[in-house]
Amino acid sequence: MKGKIAVMNQPGSLEYQEYEVPAPAPGAVMVKVLCSNVCGSELHIWAGHHPKKNGGLGHETVGLIHQLGEGVTTDNAGQPVKVGDRIAATYFISCQRCPSCQSGKLNLCENVFSFWAKQPEEAPHFHTTFSTHYYIHPGQFFYKVPDNVPDKLAAGANCALSQVYYGIEQAGVTIQDTLVIQGAGGLGIYATAIAKSKGATVIVIDADAARLALAKEFGADHVLNIKELPTKEERIQAVKALTRGRGADLCLEVAGVTDAFAEGIELVCSGGTLITMGNVTPGKTVAIDPGYLTRNQISIMPIMRYQPRYLNKSLQFLSDNIDKLPFHKMMDAEYSLECIEQALCDSMDRKVTRASIVMEQ
């Protein structure tokens, strides 16, 4: 049987290619894609603001097991798996052999994107998820999806939710802390939910009133609209007013804007921590005051990807809170595989908050 892949031949231009669906090698899994979400990373690639300039797109996905490679009988949590089970996989490899993996930093594996960078012409072809099928390589952790978690939410667990979950726990956010979140997109909303589950006081900053309203629904204690507080100084003073003049204990940057990184340093109190996650595009710079960092002993914690076990934790978090939080509002548009270009353009123009590519089965 043949499968179809959406392939970007250059930024802003797509075509579709078909290939025979291969049998998985030992330790691998072939899945039929159920749903694949449009992530902010795809938008950077589509706009040409990313090192990847061509090839397949998509990495947030959930699928049905189509065929199991030799030796695969359970997921990475030890749960038995069979053909037809819904699973979600990490979008990166942890080879468990390189120096980073051997030191326990599975999220920084030196072979992390060894398949994602390949062109679809190279077997096993289905390296990315805007496609009918997806090849899960040995070294990609995967987990069964709880029955009560819808496809659209399960698809996003392997990126946004797992990354903010990992970052918040790495930073040690507790009930005693005030956390500022810069950006109320998918990562910011998920971060709000995770931080509130830790008992933290959460302040969310964004320029979109609808996104800020959604942050409130997910538990944000305070929201600050950039349009109402247009200068950095006003936002710093607003945060201080909400924290008895101190500033926040921590700030999570998920805006993907370099100026937000510089501002985040001044939103935290002396001894505070800036967790930076959104600025991933190389080559962009911003001026900061090193003396301010030293005098106030500000820690900067960059977070890239996550330890693979956090995907399982994220799926369980969704399952445990599916009736408590308005997760259904995280996704507001569906597109077919043949309409991916429209999904990307609508997302770029902010006509939709979060788009899902839903496959016909």
C-alpha positions in Angstrom: 0.0 0.0 0.0 1.1 3.6 -0.6 1.0 6.5 1.7 1.1 10.3 1.1 3.4 13.0 2.5 3.2 16.8 2.4 6.6 18.1 1.4 7.8 21.7 1.5 10.0 22.2 -1.6 10.8 25.7 -0.4 9.4 28.0 2.3 5.8 28.8 1.5 5.3 26.1 -1.1 4.1 22.5 -0.7 3.7 19.5 -2.9 2.6 15.9 -2.1 4.6 12.7 -2.7 3.6 9.1 -2.5 5.7 6.1 -1.3 5.2 2.5 -0.5 4.5 2.1 3.3 7.5 0.0 4.5 7.5 -2.7 7.1 9.2 -1.5 10.4 12.6 -2.7 11.2 13.3 -4.5 14.5 12.5 -2.1 17.4 10.5 0.3 15.1 6.8 0.9 14.7 4.7 2.1 11.7 1.6 4.0 12.6 -1.3 5.3 10.6 -1.6 9.0 11.5 -5.0 10.0 13.0 -4.2 13.7 13.7 -1.2 16.0 13.5 -1.3 19.5 14.9 0.3 22.7 13.5 3.0 23.7 15.9 4.8 27.1 16.0 7.9 25.4 14.8 6.2 24.6 11.5 5.2 28.2 11.1 8.8 29.3 11.5 9.9 26.7 8.9 7.0 27.7 6.6 8.1 31.4 6.8 11.7 30.6 6.1 13.0 31.5 9.6 14.5 28.2 10.4 17.5 26.2 9.2 15.2 23.6 7.6 14.4 24.9 4.2 12.7 21.9 2.6 11.4 18.4 3.3 8.6 17.0 5.3 6.7 18.9 7.9 4.9 18.0 11.1 5.8 16.4 14.4 2.9 16.7 16.9 0.9 13.6 16.2 -1.1 10.6 17.4 -1.7 7.5 15.4 -2.8 3.9 15.3 -0.3 1.1 15.4 -0.2 -0.2 11.8 2.6 -2.7 12.2 5.1 -3.5 15.0 8.7 -4.2 14.4 10.3 -7.4 15.7 10.8 -7.2 19.5 8.3 -4.5 20.1 5.7 -5.8 22.5 5.2 -2.9 25.0 5.4 0.9 25.0 8.2 2.6 27.0 6.2 2.5 30.2 5.9 -1.3 29.9 2.2 -1.3 28.7 1.5 -4.1 26.2 0.7 -2.8 22.7 -0.9 -4.3 19.7 -1.9 -3.3 16.2 -4.8 -0.8 16.4 -3.7 0.8 19.7 -3.4 4.6 19.8 0.0 5.9 20.6 2.0 9.1 20.8 5.8 9.3 20.3 8.5 11.8 21.1 9.3 13.8 18.1 13.0 13.2 18.6 15.4 10.3 19.0 17.2 9.5 22.2 19.8 7.0 21.0 20.9 6.1 24.5 24.5 5.6 23.2 26.0 9.0 22.7 27.8 10.9 25.5 24.7 13.1 26.2 22.4 10.1 26.5 25.0 8.3 28.6 25.1 11.2 31.0 21.3 11.1 31.4 20.5 14.0 29.1 18.2 12.1 26.7 16.7 15.4 25.5 20.1 16.5 24.2 20.9 13.3 22.3 23.5 14.0 19.6 21.4 12.1 17.1 18.2 13.8 18.1 16.9 14.8 14.6 18.8 12.2 12.6 15.6 11.1 10.8 13.7 14.4 10.9 16.2 16.1 8.6 16.1 13.4 6.0 14.2 14.0 2.7 11.2 11.8 2.1 12.9 10.1 -0.9 15.2 8.3 1.6 13.7 5.2 3.1 11.7 4.7 5.3 10.2 7.9 3.8 7.7 8.8 6.5 10.0 10.8 8.7 7.4 13.6 9.5 3.7 13.7 10.4 1.9 15.8 7.9 1.3 12.4 6.2 -0.9 9.4 6.2 1.8 7.3 8.0 4.6 7.9 10.4 7.7 5.7 11.1 8.7 5.6 14.7 12.4 4.8 14.9 14.2 2.8 17.5 15.2 5.4 20.1 11.9 7.3 19.8 10.0 6.7 23.1 6.3 6.1 22.6 3.3 5.6 24.9 -0.3 4.4 24.7 -2.8 7.1 24.8 -5.4 7.0 27.6 -8.9 6.2 26.2 -10.4 9.4 27.5 -7.9 11.7 25.8 -9.1 12.9 22.3 -6.8 12.7 19.3 -6.2 16.5 19.0 -5.0 16.8 22.6 -2.9 13.6 22.5 -1.2 14.9 19.4 0.0 18.1 21.2 1.2 16.2 24.3 4.5 15.2 22.6 5.6 18.9 22.1 4.0 21.8 23.9 2.7 20.1 27.0 5.7 17.9 27.6 8.2 20.7 27.2 6.5 23.1 29.6 5.9 20.3 32.1 9.6 19.4 32.0 10.7 23.0 32.2 8.5 23.8 35.2 9.6 20.8 37.1 13.3 21.4 36.2 12.9 24.9 37.7 11.3 23.5 40.8 8.1 25.6 40.7 6.2 25.2 44.0 3.1 26.5 45.9 5.3 29.3 47.3 6.2 30.7 43.9 4.9 33.4 41.6 5.5 32.6 38.0 5.2 35.0 35.1 4.4 33.4 31.7 5.3 35.5 28.7 3.0 34.3 25.9 -0.5 32.8 26.0 -0.2 30.5 23.0 -0.3 26.7 23.3 2.8 26.5 25.5 1.7 29.3 27.7 -1.8 27.9 28.3 -0.4 24.4 29.1 2.2 26.0 31.4 -0.6 27.8 33.2 -2.3 24.5 33.9 0.8 22.7 35.0 2.0 25.6 37.3 -1.5 25.9 38.9 -1.4 22.1 39.6 1.8 22.9 41.6 -0.1 25.6 43.5 1.9 28.5 42.1 0.5 32.0 41.6 0.5 32.6 37.8 0.7 35.9 35.9 0.3 35.7 32.1 1.4 38.4 29.6 0.1 38.6 26.0 -1.3 41.0 23.5 -4.3 38.9 22.6 -7.4 39.4 24.7 -8.9 36.1 23.7 -5.8 34.1 24.6 -5.6 35.9 28.0 -9.2 35.0 28.7 -8.4 31.4 28.0 -5.4 31.6 30.3 -7.8 32.8 33.0 -10.0 29.7 32.3 -6.9 27.5 32.8 -6.3 29.1 36.2 -4.2 32.2 35.7 -4.5 34.5 38.7 -3.7 37.6 36.8 -3.4 38.6 33.1 -1.6 41.6 31.7 -2.5 42.8 28.2 0.5 44.3 26.3 -1.8 46.6 24.5 -2.9 48.2 27.8 0.7 48.2 29.1 2.7 49.0 25.9 6.1 49.7 27.5 8.5 47.3 29.2 8.6 49.6 32.2 4.8 49.5 32.6 4.8 45.7 32.6 7.7 45.5 35.1 5.8 47.8 37.4 2.6 45.9 37.0 4.3 42.6 37.9 5.9 44.3 40.9 2.5 45.7 42.0 1.2 42.1 42.1 4.2 40.8 44.0 4.6 43.3 46.9 7.2 45.2 44.9 9.6 42.2 44.6 9.0 40.8 41.1 8.2 37.2 40.3 10.1 34.3 41.6 10.3 32.8 38.1 9.5 33.9 34.6 8.8 31.4 31.7 9.5 32.8 28.2 7.4 31.0 25.6 6.7 34.0 23.4 9.5 33.3 20.9 10.4 37.0 20.9 14.0 38.1 21.7 12.8 41.3 23.5 10.7 39.1 25.8 13.9 37.3 26.9 15.5 40.6 27.9 12.4 41.8 29.6 12.0 38.5 31.5 15.3 39.2 33.3 13.7 42.3 34.9 10.4 40.7 35.7 11.9 38.4 38.3 13.1 39.3 41.8 16.7 39.1 43.1 17.7 35.5 43.1 14.9 34.7 40.6 15.0 32.5 37.5 14.2 33.1 33.8 13.2 29.8 32.1 13.6 30.4 28.4 12.0 28.1 25.9 10.4 30.1 23.1 13.4 31.6 21.4 14.7 28.8 19.2 15.5 30.5 16.0 19.3 30.9 15.6 21.0 34.2 14.8 18.6 36.5 16.6 20.2 38.7 19.3 19.2 41.1 21.9 21.1 43.5 24.2 21.1 42.6 27.9 22.9 44.1 30.9 25.3 41.4 32.4 25.9 43.6 35.4 22.2 43.5 36.2 22.3 39.7 36.1 25.3 39.6 38.4 24.0 42.1 41.0 20.6 40.5 41.2 22.0 36.9 40.9 19.4 36.0 38.2 19.6 32.5 36.9 18.8 31.7 33.3 17.6 28.2 32.5 17.3 27.3 28.8 15.0 24.3 28.1 15.2 22.4 24.9 12.9 19.4 24.4 12.2 17.2 27.4 13.2 13.9 29.1 11.1 11.3 27.2 9.2 10.1 30.3 7.5 13.5 30.3 5.4 12.5 27.4 3.8 9.7 29.5 3.4 12.2 32.4 1.7 14.6 30.0 -0.7 12.1 28.6 -1.7 11.1 32.2 -2.1 14.8 33.1 -4.5 15.3 30.3 -6.4 12.1 31.3 -6.6 13.2 34.9 -7.8 16.7 34.1 -9.9 16.2 31.0 -13.1 17.0 32.8 -11.6 19.8 35.0 -10.1 22.1 32.4 -11.4 23.4 29.0 -8.9 21.5 26.9 -11.4 21.4 24.0 -10.8 25.2 23.6 -7.1 24.5 22.7 -8.0 23.4 19.2 -10.4 25.4 17.1 -9.9 24.3 13.4 -9.6 21.1 11.4 -8.1 20.6 8.0 -7.6 17.6 5.7 -4.2 16.5 4.5 -4.8 18.2 1.2 -5.4 21.5 2.9 -2.2 21.8 4.9 -1.1 24.9 3.1 -4.3 26.6 4.1 -3.9 25.5 7.7 -0.4 26.9 7.8 -1.5 30.2 6.2 -4.5 30.6 8.6 -2.2 29.9 11.5 0.3 32.4 10.4 -2.5 35.0 10.0 -3.9 34.1 13.4 -7.2 33.3 11.8 -7.1 30.1 14.0 -5.6 29.5 17.4 -4.5 26.0 16.9 -5.0 23.9 13.7 -5.3 20.1 13.4 -4.6 18.0 10.3 -7.1 15.1 10.6 -6.6 12.1 8.4 -9.4 10.1 6.8 -9.3 6.5 8.0 
